Amino acid sequence: MNRLFHLVLVTCFLLTGCVKQQILEKVTLPTTCAYDNAPNDLIELTITTPRFQAGKPGDVSNMWYSKVGHTSRNIIKLMEMQIDRPIITGKFSVELFGKEMAAKGLSEVLDVTLREAQASRKKYLAVVDGRAKEMLQANFSSNEEKGMFLFNLLDTSVRNGLVPIQNLHEFEYSLLAKGMDPYLPFLTLEKDQIIISGVALFKDDKYVRSLNEKQMRVMKFLLKNVDHGTLEAKLDSGSYIAMVNFGSKVNYRVSKDAKSPKVTIYLTINGEILDSMGVQYPTKEQRRIKERFEKDIEKDGMDLIKIFIKEGIDPLGIGDFVRSKTRKWNEEEWKLQYQALNVGLIVKVNLTETGIRK
């Protein structure tokens, strides 16, 4: 037994000795990359990387490199011919795509990432309104490393419920699954400041259009249960009132009798009124406020669904839901049914007055 123990111990020691070590000061470790269209059906790849100074762990500078080529793998090799330190791929935390590149389709570009064994499935993807390279060149992060800034911006917005989650894993699942289409955060650069201005919608792997920030909020509630988010409504008096969501639930139901299925979406929002500009007695007006929110959310939600159907896209995954409830579901038949789909949205808002003047 002792001989077996010693054999295992020696084996583990030898295996750890085979691990290739990398010293940060001696490698190029890119954290963010950007893809754009280039002439003659080429792609332009831009990477940003922190530059660590030997003996100065707190001294980090942002470097960026850009090259044009047919494939991202070959472009990386071309970059290494101008950099004095080898590039270690697989550690990107954020990948950006210019709007024109996204409109052509992302399957081929992402194929390399999905085959990369070291690539994290939790990395964030985003579409840029314009050229992604110009966003990485901008001075938007002051002294902070650009990749970390972008990752924290997206991660914080997702955790706070401001943006629907859609990392590499989620995007791949929506892309390959039947009865749904993917979406990504939509970024805008304004005076060296990056703003999450909405959601980029895809048909299969191709970008088709974007939603603004208000539409993104409503879409988030229709996707899944959430416990964050703020909604605003304008009353008939002209006053505005804000409701903070502290727990919403969404349920999809499909009728099984009709040849063409009817889908009904039930959305319940438990909200708290915290900002009531110009509303003197919110408690007495609770019913009117509740009905206004329900009416506005139902209208905005149905407007979104009409956009999805008109574009022939299904970011809500309605088709996937119907497939799970239907025997012998056929994708081609569903696409025809989706064009004339009967969809209903019923919203119920439960309000409390905590934190406001009664």
HUCOR-V315681 format. One record per run of one state. SS is the DSSP state (2 for helix, 1 for strand, 0 for the rest). FROM is the first residue (numbers start at 1). TO is the last residue. If there is no record, write none. Layout:
BEGIN
ss:from:to
SS:FROM:TO
SS:FROM:TO
END
This chain:
BEGIN
ss:from:to
0:1:1
2:2:16
0:17:23
2:24:26
1:27:28
0:29:29
1:30:38
0:39:41
1:42:53
0:54:55
1:56:69
0:70:71
2:72:80
0:81:85
1:86:87
0:88:93
1:94:98
2:99:104
0:105:106
2:107:115
0:116:123
1:124:128
0:129:131
2:132:137
0:138:145
2:146:159
0:160:166
1:167:167
2:168:176
0:177:182
1:183:190
0:191:192
1:193:203
0:204:205
1:206:212
2:213:223
0:224:229
1:230:234
0:235:239
1:240:254
0:255:261
1:262:276
0:277:285
2:286:311
0:312:317
2:318:325
0:326:330
2:331:338
0:339:341
1:342:352
0:353:358
END
